[in-house]
Amino acid sequence: MALQEKNNDIVGFSALICLVLVGFKLAGSIIAVNWSWWWVFSPIWIYAILSVVFYALAAFHKFNKQISTPPTRIDHNALDLSKRP
């Protein structure tokens, strides 16, 4: 539950920064007037790219961990009911 709330905070923060930059761009502020619209909307697409990279790395790590762990060895004597006391 805490991860979901933290994720929403990050999305909200990047959206807030994006809205501020759009406001600066539309108002003709000296801060963002010479910027391309790509850079004005950069908080959104940078967050999206970082999210995709993070989830791809997490999936790769999980897949690699499943591949690298050998299957557990079954003790056949433990399964033989005739040898139990």
Sequence and secondary structure as in RCSB ss.txt:
>XXXX:A:sequence
MALQEKNNDIVGFSALICLVLVGFKLAGSIIAVNWSWWWVFSPIWIYAILSVVFYALAAFHKFNKQISTPPTRID
HNALDLSKRP
>XXXX:A:secstr
 HHHHHHHHHHHHHHHHHHHHHHHHHHT TTTTTS HHHHTHHHHHHHHHHHHHHHHHHHHHHHHHHHS      
HHHH GGG  
